Amino acid sequence: MSKYTVEPYVPDEDYDNPAMVTDFYEFTMANSLFLHGYQDTVMVFDMFFRENPDHMGYSISGGQRKLVKFLKEYHFTERDLTWLRYKGMSPEFCEYLRSYRWKGDLYALKEGTVCYPQVPMVRVECDMVGAILIETYLLQTMNFHSLITTKATRISGLATHTPRSVMEFGTRRAQGESAGNDGAYSAVLGGCVGTANCLAEMKWGPEIKAVGTIAHSYVEFFPSELEAFRAYAETYPDNVSLLLDTYNIFESGLPNLIRLDDELIAKYPNDPNRRVKSARIDSGDLARGYKKLRKALDKAGKSYVKLIASNSLDEHKMANMELYEDAHFDSYGVGEKLITSATDPVFGGVYKLVAVKRKDGTYEPKMKCSDSPSKAVIPGKLMAWRMFDADDKAQCDILSAWDEKIEAGQDITVLSLDPDEFDPWKKLHLTRIEPLLVPHILQGEQVIEFPSITQTKAYIKDQLENHTWESELRSEFPHVHYVDLTMTVARNREELYRKLHGGRI
């Protein structure tokens, strides 16, 4: 390779191209493979995860909409190429990237699909450059959206078939702007009724509804709490929602609420809509506060005032209040524990090479073995299937070779991936069965029409309520969903592991 002059690169903190959200080693690998003549080699990668967050029994797959948009717009700019040359990439490789567009195939679970460890969420088949360079963005997108959507189903009560009215309040505690926006989107998919994030509604419309009323600073600004309440009611007479704990919930907030509501009744006697609609408390013993407020408001003839709780809530705190103290708030505002999935903030999705396409059109399986058998990749180009039992509940997922014929009415032998199975080989009679990986992009063209956000929310809710075993939804020691390999996949895995690692898996 001849020497060449490198143009100095001048940083620009305002520059942004999602294609450059890439770990540097992906460029070093792609550059090397390109220089060795592999630019047209087609590679197959699977994205999957090994453990559900919080050791729960299921996860929800999210991020497909954003990932498809990213791949459709994938490109490199002159600034990107200047920086890559500055970082030591070859001029030939950089010139190739100048006109590069993503023309691969993307198969994935439908957004919102209940999913389980070891089952591919995404399958990418693309030329070498397009397969390698998208890894970081793909993982960042799918991991975060899946993490927050999954957490939201638990906080919103979908996982326990006891839906709560939950508002997502976490933008100010999110790890950056994109996390706040994407987290709001994912939280609503997972069952939240709205978000405090204004940009989220501007981006996705009223299905991601922006909600909110006042903060303590508003109350503090006025000479008295009552004057603050009156000013707010004058501005928004049809949507009076008050914050009671700026000074003292029961000595100040509650009496001022009752006084204001009495004033509204006197001012608008024939308009029952112009009343105090709700009151929020954000501190103290929330369960005790709820019971005292509810009793006092009901005694004052104001049972129509709804009660809202916030203050570092998560699904465990809410469930404890509801179960042990019978404190059922009408709504909840949940912030950092949702937007960061604080109890388990990492969705451990990985992106692994599983096959390389030969010149004759067949696929050579590839496998990371590792010294830990649990981390051994399932090799080959795969298809994932879901089998349903007589009650239409998802009984198991089956991983087959992509060209294996799997259909209802068939009898097959499978290998269970559960390490605790005494006899892992089982015979199944396939009842209703569905392919899980559906085409999203083929040869660079989008082939899926994404449903509305409301439809995706309903899809998630329907799966959890009607098609998932309840034993997988419990918060303690959930049932481990069955994931099985067909004989073809199991034997290929065993043979390749023995060949590469020198032992049985």
C-alpha positions in Angstrom: 0.0 0.0 0.0 1.5 3.3 -1.1 2.0 6.2 1.3 -0.5 9.1 1.2 -1.0 12.4 2.8 -3.5 12.6 5.6 -5.7 15.7 5.8 -5.9 16.9 9.4 -9.2 16.6 11.0 -10.9 19.5 12.9 -13.4 18.4 15.5 -16.9 19.8 15.5 -19.0 19.2 18.6 -22.2 19.9 16.7 -21.6 17.2 14.1 -23.9 14.2 14.2 -24.1 11.2 11.9 -25.7 8.0 13.4 -23.5 5.8 11.1 -20.5 6.9 13.1 -22.0 5.6 16.4 -19.6 2.8 16.0 -16.9 1.2 18.1 -13.6 1.9 16.4 -12.6 -1.8 16.1 -15.5 -2.3 13.7 -13.8 0.1 11.3 -10.3 -1.5 11.8 -11.8 -5.0 11.1 -13.8 -3.8 8.1 -10.8 -2.0 6.6 -8.6 -5.0 7.0 -11.2 -7.4 5.4 -11.7 -5.0 2.6 -8.0 -4.8 1.8 -8.0 -8.6 1.7 -10.7 -8.7 -0.9 -13.7 -9.6 1.2 -15.9 -6.6 0.7 -18.6 -8.6 -1.2 -18.6 -11.5 1.3 -22.0 -11.9 2.8 -22.1 -12.5 6.6 -24.9 -13.5 8.9 -25.1 -12.1 12.4 -27.7 -12.9 15.2 -28.5 -10.4 18.0 -29.8 -12.2 21.1 -29.5 -12.0 24.9 -28.6 -14.6 27.6 -30.6 -13.5 30.6 -33.8 -11.6 31.3 -33.5 -8.3 33.2 -34.1 -8.7 37.0 -34.0 -12.5 36.6 -37.6 -12.3 35.4 -39.4 -14.8 33.2 -39.7 -12.8 30.0 -38.6 -9.7 28.1 -40.1 -7.4 25.4 -38.3 -6.8 22.1 -38.1 -3.1 21.1 -36.2 -0.8 18.9 -37.1 -2.2 15.5 -38.7 1.0 14.2 -35.7 3.1 15.0 -33.3 0.5 13.6 -35.0 0.3 10.3 -35.0 4.0 9.9 -31.2 4.0 10.7 -30.5 1.4 8.0 -32.6 3.1 5.4 -30.6 6.4 5.9 -27.2 4.8 6.4 -24.4 6.7 4.7 -21.0 8.4 5.2 -20.2 12.0 4.7 -17.0 13.7 3.6 -16.3 14.7 7.2 -16.6 11.0 8.2 -14.2 10.0 5.5 -11.7 12.7 6.5 -11.7 11.5 10.1 -11.4 7.8 9.0 -8.3 8.6 6.9 -6.9 10.6 9.8 -7.4 7.5 12.0 -5.4 5.3 9.6 -8.1 3.7 7.4 -7.0 3.1 3.8 -7.9 5.5 1.1 -9.4 2.6 -0.9 -11.7 1.7 1.9 -12.7 5.3 2.5 -13.5 5.7 -1.2 -15.6 2.6 -1.1 -17.6 4.1 1.9 -18.2 7.3 0.0 -21.1 5.8 -2.0 -22.0 3.0 0.3 -25.6 2.3 1.1 -27.0 -0.5 3.3 -28.5 -3.2 1.0 -28.7 -6.2 3.3 -31.6 -8.2 4.8 -33.0 -7.6 8.2 -35.2 -10.2 9.9 -36.4 -9.4 13.4 -39.1 -10.1 16.0 -42.0 -7.7 15.5 -41.6 -4.7 17.8 -43.3 -5.5 21.1 -42.9 -9.3 20.9 -42.4 -11.2 24.1 -39.0 -12.8 23.9 -36.6 -15.0 25.7 -32.9 -15.7 26.2 -30.9 -17.4 23.4 -33.7 -16.7 20.8 -32.5 -14.3 18.1 -34.2 -10.9 18.2 -32.6 -9.8 15.0 -30.9 -11.6 12.1 -28.7 -9.5 9.8 -27.5 -10.9 6.4 -25.4 -8.3 4.5 -22.1 -7.7 2.8 -19.2 -7.6 5.1 -19.1 -3.8 5.6 -22.8 -3.5 6.3 -22.8 -6.5 8.6 -19.9 -5.3 10.8 -20.2 -1.6 11.0 -23.8 -1.5 12.2 -23.2 -3.6 15.4 -22.9 -0.8 17.9 -25.9 1.2 16.8 -28.0 -2.0 16.5 -27.1 -3.1 20.0 -27.5 0.3 21.5 -31.0 0.7 20.0 -32.3 -2.8 20.6 -30.9 -3.1 24.1 -32.2 0.2 25.4 -35.7 0.0 23.8 -36.1 -3.6 25.0 -34.9 -2.8 28.5 -37.3 0.1 29.1 -40.3 -1.5 27.4 -39.8 -4.6 29.5 -39.4 -2.5 32.7 -42.5 -0.5 31.8 -44.7 -3.6 31.5 -43.8 -4.5 35.1 -44.3 -0.9 36.5 -47.5 -0.4 34.6 -48.9 -3.7 35.9 -49.3 -5.5 32.6 -47.1 -8.3 33.9 -49.5 -9.0 36.8 -52.7 -8.4 34.8 -53.4 -5.4 37.1 -52.9 -2.4 34.9 -52.0 0.9 36.6 -52.3 4.4 35.3 -48.6 5.3 35.1 -47.0 8.5 33.7 -43.4 8.4 32.7 -41.6 11.2 34.5 -37.9 10.3 34.0 -36.5 12.5 31.3 -34.6 14.7 33.8 -32.9 11.6 35.2 -32.2 9.8 31.9 -28.7 9.3 30.7 -28.8 11.9 28.0 -31.3 13.4 25.5 -31.7 10.3 23.3 -32.4 8.1 26.3 -35.0 10.5 27.5 -36.8 10.5 24.2 -36.5 6.9 23.3 -37.3 5.9 26.9 -40.5 7.9 26.8 -41.5 6.0 23.6 -40.6 2.6 25.0 -42.4 3.4 28.3 -45.6 4.1 26.5 -45.3 0.9 24.5 -44.9 -0.9 27.8 -48.2 0.4 29.2 -47.6 4.0 30.4 -50.4 6.4 29.7 -48.1 9.4 28.9 -44.8 11.1 29.5 -43.5 14.4 30.8 -41.3 14.7 27.7 -42.6 17.3 25.3 -40.3 16.4 22.4 -41.6 12.8 22.6 -45.1 13.8 21.7 -43.8 16.2 19.0 -41.8 13.3 17.4 -44.4 10.6 17.6 -47.7 12.4 18.0 -50.5 12.2 20.7 -50.1 8.5 21.2 -47.0 9.5 23.2 -49.0 12.1 25.2 -47.1 14.8 27.1 -48.6 15.3 30.6 -47.9 17.4 33.7 -49.1 20.2 35.9 -47.0 22.1 38.5 -43.8 21.8 40.5 -43.0 23.0 44.0 -41.3 26.1 42.6 -44.7 27.3 41.2 -46.3 27.1 44.7 -43.2 28.7 46.3 -43.3 31.6 43.9 -46.6 33.0 45.3 -47.0 34.6 48.7 -49.1 31.7 49.8 -50.0 28.2 48.8 -53.7 29.1 48.4 -52.8 32.0 46.0 -50.8 29.6 43.9 -53.7 27.1 43.7 -56.1 29.9 42.8 -53.8 31.2 40.1 -53.4 27.8 38.5 -57.2 27.2 38.6 -57.8 30.5 37.0 -55.4 29.6 34.1 -56.7 26.0 33.7 -60.2 25.8 35.2 -61.0 22.6 33.3 -57.8 20.8 34.4 -57.1 21.7 38.0 -54.4 19.3 39.4 -52.6 20.4 42.6 -49.4 19.4 44.3 -50.0 19.1 48.1 -46.7 18.6 49.8 -44.8 21.8 49.1 -45.2 22.8 52.8 -47.4 20.4 54.7 -49.8 17.9 53.2 -52.4 17.9 55.9 -51.9 21.2 57.6 -51.7 23.2 54.4 -52.1 21.4 51.1 -55.4 19.5 51.9 -57.2 22.4 53.6 -56.3 24.7 50.7 -57.5 22.1 48.1 -60.8 21.9 49.9 -61.2 25.7 50.1 -60.3 26.1 46.4 -62.7 23.4 45.3 -65.5 25.0 47.4 -64.7 28.3 45.6 -64.9 26.6 42.2 -68.3 25.1 43.1 -69.6 28.6 44.1 -68.1 30.2 41.0 -69.3 27.4 38.5 -72.3 25.8 40.2 -73.6 24.3 37.0 -70.3 23.1 35.5 -69.1 19.9 37.4 -66.1 19.8 35.0 -64.6 22.9 36.8 -63.6 21.2 40.0 -60.3 20.1 41.4 -59.6 17.0 39.3 -56.6 15.5 41.1 -53.9 16.0 43.8 -50.4 14.7 43.8 -48.1 13.9 46.8 -44.4 13.5 46.2 -42.9 12.8 49.7 -43.5 11.2 53.0 -45.2 7.9 53.7 -47.2 7.6 50.5 -49.4 4.7 51.5 -50.3 6.4 54.8 -50.8 9.7 53.0 -53.1 8.1 50.5 -55.4 6.6 53.1 -55.6 9.8 55.1 -56.2 11.9 52.1 -58.8 9.6 50.6 -60.7 9.5 53.9 -60.6 13.2 54.4 -61.7 14.0 50.8 -64.5 11.5 50.9 -65.7 13.0 54.2 -65.7 16.4 52.6 -67.8 15.2 49.7 -65.0 15.3 47.3 -64.6 11.7 46.3 -64.2 12.8 42.7 -60.7 14.2 43.4 -58.2 11.6 42.2 -54.9 10.9 44.0 -51.5 10.7 42.3 -48.2 9.5 43.8 -44.7 10.1 42.8 -41.3 10.0 44.5 -38.8 7.3 43.3 -41.4 4.7 42.7 -41.0 1.3 41.0 -43.1 -1.8 40.6 -42.1 -3.2 44.0 -43.0 -0.1 46.0 -46.3 0.3 44.3 -47.2 -3.4 44.7 -46.3 -3.2 48.4 -48.6 -0.2 48.9 -51.4 -1.9 47.1 -51.1 -5.4 48.5 -50.1 -4.7 52.1 -51.8 -1.4 52.8 -54.7 -1.3 50.3 -53.4 2.0 49.1 -54.4 2.2 45.4 -53.5 5.5 43.9 -55.5 6.5 40.8 -52.3 7.4 39.0 -48.5 7.2 39.5 -45.6 9.3 38.2 -42.5 7.1 37.8 -39.2 8.7 37.0 -35.6 7.4 37.3 -36.5 3.8 38.3 -38.2 3.4 35.0 -36.1 5.5 32.5 -32.9 3.9 33.8 -34.4 0.5 34.7 -32.6 1.1 38.0 -32.9 -2.4 39.4 -31.1 -3.9 36.4 -29.9 -1.2 34.0 -28.3 -3.3 31.3 -30.1 -5.4 28.7 -27.3 -7.8 27.7 -28.0 -8.2 24.0 -25.0 -9.4 21.9 -24.3 -9.5 18.2 -22.5 -12.6 17.0 -21.3 -14.0 13.6 -23.2 -17.3 13.0 -22.6 -17.9 9.2 -20.7 -16.8 6.1 -22.3 -17.3 2.7 -20.2 -19.4 0.3 -19.9 -18.7 -3.4 -22.3 -21.6 -4.2 -25.0 -20.0 -2.1 -24.7 -22.3 0.9 -23.8 -21.1 4.4 -20.7 -22.0 6.4 -21.7 -22.0 10.1 -19.5 -19.9 12.4 -19.2 -20.2 16.2 -17.7 -18.5 19.2 -17.0 -21.4 21.5 -15.6 -19.8 24.7 -14.3 -21.8 27.7 -17.8 -21.3 29.2 -20.2 -23.6 27.4 -23.1 -21.3 28.4 -21.6 -18.6 26.1 -21.2 -20.9 23.1 -23.1 -19.4 20.2 -25.7 -21.4 18.3 -24.2 -21.5 14.9 -25.7 -21.3 11.4 -28.4 -19.3 9.7 -31.4 -19.8 12.0 -35.1 -19.4 12.0 -37.0 -19.0 15.3 -40.5 -20.4 15.9 -43.1 -20.2 18.7 -45.3 -23.1 19.5 -48.6 -22.7 21.3 -50.4 -25.1 23.6 -54.1 -26.1 23.6 -54.9 -22.9 25.5 -53.1 -20.8 22.9 -50.3 -20.0 25.4 -46.7 -19.9 24.1 -45.4 -23.3 25.2 -41.8 -23.1 23.8 -39.6 -21.5 21.2 -37.8 -23.6 18.6 -34.6 -22.7 16.7 -34.3 -24.4 13.4 -32.1 -24.1 10.4 -33.5 -21.3 8.2 -34.5 -23.7 5.4 -36.0 -26.5 7.7 -39.7 -27.1 7.1 -41.6 -26.6 10.4 -45.4 -26.7 10.3 -48.4 -27.5 12.5 -49.3 -31.2 12.7 -45.6 -32.2 12.5 -43.8 -34.5 15.0 -40.3 -33.4 15.7 -37.5 -34.2 18.1 -35.8 -31.3 19.9 -33.0 -30.6 22.3 -33.9 -28.4 25.3 -31.4 -25.7 26.2 -32.4 -25.9 29.9 -29.3 -27.1 31.7 -31.4 -28.6 34.5 -33.3 -31.0 32.1 -32.5 -34.6 33.1 -33.3 -35.9 29.6 -32.9 -32.8 27.3 -34.1 -34.7 24.2 -37.9 -34.4 23.7 -40.5 -35.3 21.1 -43.0 -32.6 20.3 -46.3 -32.7 18.3 -46.5 -29.2 16.8 -49.9 -27.6 17.4 -50.2 -24.0 16.4 -46.8 -22.6 15.5 -45.7 -19.2 14.2 -42.4 -17.9 12.7 -40.9 -15.3 15.0 -38.3 -13.6 12.7 -40.2 -11.7 10.0 -38.6 -9.7 7.2 -38.2 -5.9 7.9 -35.7 -5.0 5.1 -34.9 -7.1 2.0 -32.0 -6.0 -0.2 -32.0 -2.6 1.4 -35.8 -2.0 0.9 -38.2 -1.8 3.8 -40.8 -4.5 3.5 -42.7 -4.1 6.8 -45.4 -1.6 7.6 -45.1 -0.6 11.2 -48.4 -0.6 13.1 -49.4 2.5 15.1 -48.1 2.9 18.7 -51.6 2.2 20.0 -51.6 -1.1 18.1 -48.2 -2.1 19.3 -49.3 -1.4 22.9 -52.3 -3.6 22.4 -50.1 -6.3 20.9 -47.9 -6.3 24.0 -50.9 -6.4 26.3 -52.6 -9.2 24.4 -49.5 -11.4 24.6 -49.0 -10.9 28.3 -52.7 -11.4 29.1 -53.6 -14.2 26.7 -50.6 -15.9 25.2 -48.0 -16.1 28.0 -48.0 -18.6 30.8 -48.7 -16.8 34.1 -45.9 -18.7 35.8 -43.5 -16.8 33.5 -44.9 -13.5 34.7 -44.4 -13.9 38.5 -41.8 -11.7 40.1 -40.2 -14.4 42.2 -38.7 -17.6 40.7 -40.6 -17.4 37.4 -40.9 -20.4 35.1 -38.1 -20.6 32.6 -39.6 -20.6 29.1 -38.6 -23.6 27.1 -36.2 -22.9 24.2 -35.4 -25.9 22.0 -33.1 -26.8 19.1 -34.1 -29.0 16.2 -31.9 -32.1 15.7 -30.2 -30.4 12.7 -29.2 -27.3 14.7 -28.3 -29.3 17.8 -26.0 -31.7 15.8 -24.4 -28.8 13.9 -23.7 -27.1 17.2 -22.2 -30.2 18.9 -20.1 -31.1 15.9 -18.7 -27.6 15.4 -18.0 -27.2 19.1 -16.1 -30.5 19.2 -14.2 -29.4 16.1 -13.2 -26.0 17.3 -13.0 -26.5 21.1 -12.1 -30.2 21.3 -14.9 -31.3 23.6 -18.6 -31.9 24.1 -20.8 -28.8 24.7 
